[in-house]
């Protein structure tokens, strides 16, 4: 998981085109790519992004490029404002989160009002990710060394790894110093040469450093293939490309004919692609049930963070009152107990992480087996750890305490004031300020305030 701060390529840089030409950061090392007609420039009220045509009317892009309800248009001119390529209106859109239970993957699909005269780009639906060192080609309309976003450009670099980014999904890491993505490239394709042609293997999502500094991240497609296939089945006619429907007479053969659900397990299909094959335990974005697979690299252990139910053998990705981050679990009831590290929440019928006993204000929270009650935080005071109420101002703290501002403000016991002779005062302490004074002292405060007000006139 990434520890460095990440910058979404479109949220930070999908700004109106006229406002983004003030810095010289680049899609570093790139060159114009006028022939990559399947890569489109996408514009809405929020800014600009890139996208790839993967079916007659379907563009694949990043979810953070899609603003719900905002007018959205696309075109595939080599440079914005030049050429005769038409402008296409987006008439329907869907993010991966909208299509699932709200899990996070920075992918989206949009439908154009009419099919462009462009050949769609095939996409890779099988894993594992490209090996480290594999050469990939990024294409997008992002900022270049000499111009703001608006020209279709490409850069060739190498795969450096793959990992899980909690806010984006399963991502492919690419880039070398001087060659990488920049703002405005979000949604564009990461292309890999396979089977004599290039395929989209991932979608540009974010960078963790400045443009071209060597770290670019793109969301892999194969873990989310069902999202793409379901959309294509609902919005596009059957194609020779992968869409879950067999079309005869295709050259090359439609992969859905050979590896689809036809009752035959074929050894010549990509690993884990033929759903008719038992024990499909390869990396395909779907955790196989425990009864089918002893060890599946797609599976997240129960109690560990998950993006969605497909990563869980029990098909439950949940959270609870004490653990807001989602984790893998399974259903339960009186006849189906939970694993040892989980307990059954009968009200939901779901196994949850074992809830720790709650302790009250002022009680010790040094043991990891307990948890402070709502509104309290475990706070270090000297050599002790105790639960104290949270605060943002002193007014929220009871008498005898003070708001201690650290990572989280808490009302900790206030030390008694010391007198000039070094002894501690144990009597009542008057509030500070003019309101605590009486008689002549109050009059002096009022006179001082009146003189200050008069001096400011």
C-alpha positions as CSV (number, residue, x, y, z in Angstrom):
1,X,0.0,0.0,0.0
2,X,1.2,3.5,-0.8
3,X,2.6,5.6,2.0
4,X,3.4,8.7,-0.1
5,X,0.6,11.2,-0.7
6,X,-1.2,10.6,-4.0
7,X,-2.4,13.1,-6.5
8,X,-5.3,12.1,-8.7
9,X,-4.3,13.0,-12.2
10,X,-7.7,14.5,-13.0
11,X,-9.0,15.9,-9.7
12,X,-5.9,18.1,-9.4
13,X,-5.4,18.8,-13.0
14,X,-8.7,18.2,-14.8
15,X,-9.1,21.9,-14.7
16,X,-10.6,24.1,-17.4
17,X,-8.1,24.0,-20.3
18,X,-7.5,27.7,-20.3
19,X,-6.3,27.6,-16.7
20,X,-3.7,24.8,-16.7
21,X,-0.9,26.1,-18.9
22,X,1.0,27.8,-16.1
23,X,3.5,25.1,-15.1
24,X,6.0,23.1,-17.2
25,X,5.5,19.7,-15.6
26,X,5.3,17.1,-18.3
27,X,4.0,13.7,-19.5
28,X,7.7,13.5,-19.4
29,X,9.6,11.9,-22.3
30,X,6.5,11.6,-24.5
31,X,5.8,12.3,-28.1
32,X,2.7,13.1,-30.2
33,X,0.4,10.1,-30.9
34,X,-1.9,11.2,-33.7
35,X,-2.6,7.6,-34.8
36,X,-4.0,6.4,-31.4
37,X,-7.5,7.3,-32.5
38,X,-9.2,5.0,-29.9
39,X,-7.9,7.4,-27.2
40,X,-10.4,10.3,-26.7
41,X,-10.3,13.7,-25.0
42,X,-13.1,14.0,-22.4
43,X,-14.4,17.3,-21.1
44,X,-17.0,18.2,-18.5
45,X,-17.8,21.1,-16.1
46,X,-15.0,19.9,-13.7
47,X,-12.2,19.6,-16.2
48,X,-10.5,17.3,-18.7
49,X,-9.4,13.7,-18.9
50,X,-8.5,10.9,-21.3
51,X,-10.5,7.8,-22.2
52,X,-10.3,4.7,-24.5
53,X,-13.0,3.4,-26.9
54,X,-13.4,-0.3,-26.1
55,X,-16.7,-1.0,-27.9
56,X,-18.6,0.9,-30.7
57,X,-20.0,3.5,-28.2
58,X,-18.3,2.8,-24.9
59,X,-15.4,4.7,-23.4
60,X,-13.4,3.4,-20.5
61,X,-11.9,5.9,-18.1
62,X,-11.2,6.7,-14.5
63,X,-14.1,7.1,-12.0
64,X,-12.7,10.4,-10.7
65,X,-13.1,11.9,-14.2
66,X,-16.9,11.4,-14.0
67,X,-19.1,14.0,-12.3
68,X,-22.7,12.8,-11.8
69,X,-25.1,15.0,-13.7
70,X,-22.5,17.3,-15.3
71,X,-22.6,17.7,-19.2
72,X,-19.8,15.6,-20.7
73,X,-18.5,15.5,-24.2
74,X,-15.7,13.6,-26.0
75,X,-13.7,13.7,-29.2
76,X,-10.6,12.1,-30.6
77,X,-8.8,14.9,-32.5
78,X,-5.0,14.6,-32.2
79,X,-5.1,18.1,-30.7
80,X,-8.0,20.0,-29.1
81,X,-9.5,22.4,-31.6
82,X,-7.9,20.9,-34.6
83,X,-9.1,18.4,-37.2
84,X,-12.5,17.3,-38.4
85,X,-13.3,14.6,-35.9
86,X,-16.7,15.1,-34.4
87,X,-17.8,15.8,-30.9
88,X,-19.7,13.1,-29.1
89,X,-22.1,13.6,-26.2
90,X,-22.0,11.3,-23.2
91,X,-25.6,10.0,-22.7
92,X,-25.0,7.4,-19.9
93,X,-22.3,6.8,-17.3
94,X,-21.5,4.4,-14.5
95,X,-18.6,4.1,-12.0
96,X,-17.4,0.8,-10.6
97,X,-18.7,1.8,-7.2
98,X,-22.2,2.5,-8.6
99,X,-22.3,-0.9,-10.3
100,X,-21.3,-2.8,-7.1
101,X,-21.9,-2.3,-3.4
102,X,-20.0,0.9,-3.1
103,X,-16.5,-0.6,-3.1
104,X,-13.6,1.4,-4.4
105,X,-12.0,1.0,-7.8
106,X,-11.2,4.1,-9.9
107,X,-12.9,2.8,-13.1
108,X,-15.9,4.1,-15.1
109,X,-17.7,3.5,-18.4
110,X,-19.6,6.1,-20.4
111,X,-21.9,5.7,-23.5
112,X,-21.6,8.0,-26.5
113,X,-24.6,9.3,-28.4
114,X,-23.4,7.6,-31.6
115,X,-20.5,5.3,-32.6
116,X,-17.4,7.1,-33.8
117,X,-15.6,5.9,-37.0
118,X,-12.8,4.4,-34.9
119,X,-11.8,0.8,-34.3
120,X,-12.2,0.0,-30.5
121,X,-9.1,-1.1,-28.6
122,X,-9.1,-4.6,-27.1
123,X,-8.6,-5.0,-23.4
124,X,-6.9,-7.6,-21.2
125,X,-9.4,-9.5,-19.0
126,X,-6.9,-12.1,-17.5
127,X,-4.2,-12.0,-15.0
128,X,-1.6,-11.9,-13.5
129,X,-0.4,-8.3,-14.0
130,X,2.5,-7.7,-16.4
131,X,5.8,-8.7,-14.9
132,X,8.2,-6.2,-13.5
133,X,10.3,-4.7,-16.4
134,X,7.6,-5.2,-19.0
135,X,7.5,-2.3,-21.4
136,X,4.2,-0.4,-21.5
137,X,2.9,2.5,-23.4
138,X,0.8,5.3,-21.8
139,X,-1.4,7.5,-24.0
140,X,-3.3,10.6,-22.9
141,X,-4.1,14.2,-23.4
142,X,-2.2,15.4,-20.3
143,X,0.2,18.2,-19.8
144,X,3.4,18.0,-21.8
145,X,6.8,19.7,-21.6
146,X,5.8,22.6,-23.8
147,X,2.0,22.8,-23.6
148,X,-1.1,22.4,-21.4
149,X,-3.5,19.4,-21.7
150,X,-5.1,19.1,-25.1
151,X,-2.7,17.1,-27.4
152,X,-2.8,13.3,-27.6
153,X,0.7,12.0,-26.6
154,X,2.3,8.7,-25.7
155,X,5.2,7.7,-23.5
156,X,6.9,4.3,-23.2
157,X,8.1,3.2,-19.8
158,X,8.4,0.0,-17.7
159,X,6.4,-1.8,-15.0
160,X,7.8,-1.5,-11.6
161,X,5.2,-3.5,-9.6
162,X,1.6,-3.9,-8.7
163,X,-0.2,-3.3,-5.4
164,X,-3.4,-2.3,-3.7
165,X,-4.2,1.3,-3.2
166,X,-7.1,1.7,-0.8
167,X,-8.8,4.6,-2.5
168,X,-8.2,3.5,-6.1
169,X,-8.2,-0.3,-6.3
170,X,-5.6,-2.8,-7.6
171,X,-3.0,-0.8,-9.5
172,X,-0.1,-1.3,-11.8
173,X,3.0,0.8,-11.0
174,X,5.0,2.1,-13.9
175,X,7.5,4.9,-14.7
176,X,11.1,5.7,-14.8
177,X,12.7,9.1,-14.0
178,X,12.0,11.4,-16.9
179,X,9.2,9.2,-18.3
180,X,5.7,9.0,-16.9
181,X,2.2,10.4,-16.6
182,X,1.0,13.9,-15.8
183,X,-2.2,15.9,-15.1
184,X,-4.9,15.4,-17.7
185,X,-3.8,11.8,-18.5
186,X,-6.3,10.3,-16.0
187,X,-8.6,7.8,-17.7
188,X,-6.2,7.1,-20.6
189,X,-4.9,3.6,-21.4
190,X,-1.8,1.7,-20.3
191,X,-1.1,-0.5,-23.3
192,X,0.9,-3.8,-23.5
193,X,1.8,-5.6,-26.7
194,X,0.1,-9.0,-26.6
195,X,-0.8,-11.5,-29.4
196,X,0.6,-9.3,-32.1
197,X,-1.3,-6.1,-31.0
198,X,-1.6,-3.8,-28.1
199,X,-4.3,-4.2,-25.4
200,X,-5.5,-2.0,-22.6
201,X,-4.2,-3.5,-19.4
202,X,-4.9,-0.6,-17.0
203,X,-6.4,2.9,-16.7
204,X,-4.4,5.9,-15.6
205,X,-5.5,6.9,-12.1
206,X,-2.9,8.8,-10.0
207,X,0.7,9.8,-9.3
208,X,2.4,9.7,-5.9
209,X,5.1,12.3,-6.8
210,X,5.5,15.2,-9.3
211,X,4.9,14.5,-13.0
212,X,7.6,12.4,-14.6
213,X,9.3,11.7,-11.2
214,X,9.0,8.0,-11.8
215,X,5.9,6.8,-10.0
216,X,2.6,6.4,-12.0
217,X,-0.3,4.3,-11.0
218,X,-3.0,2.8,-13.3
219,X,-6.0,0.6,-12.2
220,X,-5.7,-2.9,-13.6
221,X,-8.7,-4.2,-15.6
222,X,-8.7,-7.9,-15.0
223,X,-9.8,-7.8,-11.4
224,X,-12.8,-5.8,-12.4
225,X,-13.6,-7.6,-15.7
226,X,-17.2,-8.5,-14.7
227,X,-18.0,-4.8,-14.4
228,X,-16.9,-4.3,-18.0
229,X,-18.6,-7.4,-19.3
230,X,-21.9,-6.6,-17.6
231,X,-21.9,-3.1,-19.1
232,X,-21.0,-4.3,-22.6
233,X,-23.8,-6.9,-22.4
234,X,-26.3,-4.2,-21.4
235,X,-25.2,-1.4,-23.7
236,X,-23.5,-2.8,-26.8
237,X,-24.4,-5.4,-29.5
238,X,-22.3,-8.7,-29.4
239,X,-18.7,-8.0,-30.5
240,X,-15.8,-10.2,-31.5
241,X,-14.0,-8.8,-28.4
242,X,-14.5,-10.1,-24.9
243,X,-18.0,-9.3,-23.8
244,X,-19.4,-12.6,-22.5
245,X,-21.2,-13.4,-25.8
246,X,-20.0,-15.6,-28.7
247,X,-19.9,-14.2,-32.2
248,X,-19.1,-16.7,-35.0
249,X,-16.8,-16.0,-37.9
250,X,-14.5,-13.5,-36.1
251,X,-10.9,-13.3,-37.1
252,X,-9.2,-13.9,-34.7
253,X,-11.8,-16.1,-33.0
254,X,-14.1,-14.4,-30.5
255,X,-12.6,-15.4,-27.0
256,X,-16.1,-15.8,-25.7
257,X,-16.7,-18.7,-28.1
258,X,-13.7,-20.7,-26.8
259,X,-13.6,-19.8,-23.2
260,X,-17.2,-18.9,-22.3
261,X,-19.7,-20.9,-20.3
262,X,-20.3,-23.8,-22.8
263,X,-19.8,-26.8,-20.5
264,X,-16.3,-27.6,-21.7
265,X,-13.1,-26.8,-19.8
266,X,-10.4,-25.8,-22.4
267,X,-6.7,-26.0,-21.6
268,X,-5.9,-23.4,-24.3
269,X,-7.8,-20.6,-22.6
270,X,-5.9,-17.9,-20.6
271,X,-5.3,-19.2,-17.0
272,X,-8.5,-18.9,-14.9
273,X,-10.5,-17.5,-17.8
274,X,-12.7,-20.5,-18.6
275,X,-15.5,-20.5,-16.0
276,X,-16.2,-24.2,-16.9
277,X,-12.9,-25.2,-15.4
278,X,-13.0,-26.3,-11.7
279,X,-10.5,-24.9,-9.3
280,X,-9.9,-21.7,-11.2
281,X,-7.5,-20.4,-8.6
282,X,-5.3,-18.1,-10.7
283,X,-5.3,-14.3,-10.3
284,X,-8.6,-13.2,-11.9
285,X,-10.0,-10.7,-9.4
286,X,-12.4,-13.3,-8.0
287,X,-11.8,-15.2,-4.8
288,X,-12.8,-18.8,-5.3
289,X,-14.9,-20.4,-2.6
290,X,-13.0,-22.4,-0.1
291,X,-14.6,-25.6,-1.3
292,X,-13.1,-25.0,-4.8
293,X,-9.7,-23.7,-4.0
294,X,-7.2,-24.3,-1.2
295,X,-5.2,-21.2,-2.0
296,X,-6.3,-18.4,-4.3
297,X,-4.2,-15.2,-4.6
298,X,-7.4,-13.1,-5.1
299,X,-8.6,-14.0,-1.6
300,X,-8.3,-11.6,1.4
301,X,-8.3,-13.3,4.8
302,X,-11.3,-12.9,7.1
303,X,-10.8,-9.7,9.2
304,X,-8.4,-8.1,6.6
305,X,-9.2,-4.9,4.6
306,X,-11.2,-5.6,1.4
307,X,-12.4,-3.5,-1.6
308,X,-15.5,-5.6,-2.2
309,X,-17.2,-9.0,-1.7
310,X,-15.4,-10.6,-4.7
311,X,-12.1,-10.6,-2.6
312,X,-13.7,-12.6,0.2
313,X,-14.2,-16.3,0.2
314,X,-17.4,-15.7,2.3
315,X,-18.6,-13.0,-0.1
316,X,-19.0,-10.5,2.7
317,X,-17.1,-7.2,2.9
318,X,-18.3,-5.4,5.9
319,X,-17.5,-3.0,8.8
320,X,-18.8,-2.4,12.3
321,X,-19.1,0.3,14.9
322,X,-15.6,-0.2,16.3
323,X,-14.0,-0.9,12.9
324,X,-15.1,1.6,10.2
325,X,-12.7,0.2,7.5
326,X,-14.3,-2.7,5.6
327,X,-12.9,-6.2,6.1
328,X,-13.7,-9.7,4.8
329,X,-16.2,-11.7,6.6
330,X,-19.0,-14.3,6.1
331,X,-22.6,-14.9,6.9
332,X,-23.5,-16.5,10.3
333,X,-26.4,-17.7,12.4
334,X,-27.0,-20.1,15.2
335,X,-26.1,-23.0,13.0
336,X,-23.2,-21.4,11.2
337,X,-20.6,-20.1,13.8
338,X,-17.9,-17.6,13.0
339,X,-14.1,-18.3,13.0
340,X,-12.2,-17.7,16.2
341,X,-11.2,-14.1,15.5
342,X,-14.8,-13.1,14.7
343,X,-18.1,-13.2,16.5
344,X,-21.6,-13.4,15.1
345,X,-23.7,-10.2,14.9
346,X,-27.1,-11.9,14.9
347,X,-28.9,-8.7,14.1
348,X,-27.1,-8.5,10.7
349,X,-26.3,-12.2,10.3
350,X,-22.7,-11.3,9.7
351,X,-19.5,-12.2,11.4
352,X,-17.7,-9.2,12.8
353,X,-14.4,-8.6,14.5
354,X,-14.7,-9.3,18.2
355,X,-15.9,-6.1,20.0
356,X,-13.7,-4.9,22.8
357,X,-15.2,-4.0,26.2
358,X,-15.8,-0.3,26.5
359,X,-14.3,1.7,29.4
360,X,-15.5,5.1,30.8
361,X,-14.0,8.5,31.3
362,X,-10.9,8.4,33.5
363,X,-10.5,4.6,33.3
364,X,-7.4,2.9,32.1
365,X,-7.1,2.0,28.4
366,X,-3.5,0.7,28.5
367,X,-4.7,-2.8,27.7
368,X,-5.3,-3.5,23.9
369,X,-8.2,-5.7,25.0
370,X,-10.4,-2.6,25.9
371,X,-11.6,0.4,24.0
372,X,-12.7,3.9,25.1
373,X,-16.5,4.6,25.0
374,X,-17.9,6.9,22.4
375,X,-16.8,10.5,22.8
376,X,-13.6,9.5,24.6
377,X,-10.1,8.9,23.4
378,X,-7.2,7.0,24.9
379,X,-4.7,9.6,26.0
380,X,-1.1,9.5,27.3
381,X,-0.8,11.4,30.6
382,X,2.6,10.9,32.2
383,X,3.2,7.2,32.4
384,X,-0.5,6.3,32.2
385,X,-3.1,5.8,29.4
386,X,-6.6,6.8,30.3
387,X,-9.9,7.6,28.5
388,X,-10.7,11.3,28.4
389,X,-13.4,13.1,26.6
390,X,-12.5,14.8,23.3
391,X,-12.4,18.6,22.9
392,X,-11.7,21.4,20.5
393,X,-11.9,24.3,22.9
394,X,-11.4,24.7,26.7
395,X,-15.2,25.5,27.1
396,X,-15.9,21.8,26.3
397,X,-13.9,20.6,29.3
398,X,-15.3,20.2,32.9
399,X,-13.8,22.1,35.9
400,X,-10.4,20.8,36.9
401,X,-9.4,19.7,33.4
402,X,-7.8,21.4,30.5
403,X,-8.0,20.8,26.7
404,X,-4.7,19.2,25.7
405,X,-4.2,19.7,22.0
406,X,-2.2,16.9,20.4
407,X,-3.3,14.7,17.5
408,X,-6.7,14.8,19.1
409,X,-7.7,17.3,21.8
410,X,-8.8,15.7,25.1
411,X,-9.8,17.0,28.5
412,X,-7.0,15.9,30.8
413,X,-6.7,16.7,34.5
414,X,-5.3,20.2,35.1
415,X,-2.4,20.5,37.5
416,X,-3.2,22.7,40.6
417,X,-1.7,26.2,40.4
418,X,1.4,26.9,42.4
419,X,1.8,29.9,44.8
420,X,4.9,32.1,44.9
421,X,6.2,30.1,47.8
422,X,6.1,26.9,45.8
423,X,3.0,25.4,47.5
424,X,0.0,24.1,45.6
425,X,-3.3,26.0,45.8
426,X,-6.1,23.7,46.8
427,X,-9.0,26.2,47.0
428,X,-11.3,27.5,44.3
429,X,-9.9,29.4,41.3
430,X,-11.7,32.4,40.0
431,X,-12.3,32.7,36.2
432,X,-9.8,34.8,34.4
433,X,-10.9,38.2,32.8
434,X,-12.7,41.4,33.7
435,X,-16.0,39.5,34.3
436,X,-14.4,37.9,37.5
437,X,-13.6,41.3,39.0
438,X,-16.0,43.4,41.2
439,X,-16.4,47.0,42.3
440,X,-13.5,49.4,41.4
441,X,-11.6,46.7,39.5
442,X,-14.5,46.2,37.1
443,X,-14.6,50.0,36.6
444,X,-10.9,50.1,35.7
445,X,-11.5,47.3,33.1
446,X,-14.3,49.3,31.6
447,X,-12.3,52.5,31.5
448,X,-9.4,50.7,29.8
449,X,-11.7,49.2,27.2
450,X,-13.4,52.6,26.5
451,X,-9.9,54.3,26.0
452,X,-8.9,51.5,23.6
453,X,-12.1,51.9,21.6
454,X,-11.6,55.7,21.5
455,X,-8.0,55.4,20.4
456,X,-9.1,53.3,17.4
457,X,-11.4,56.0,16.0
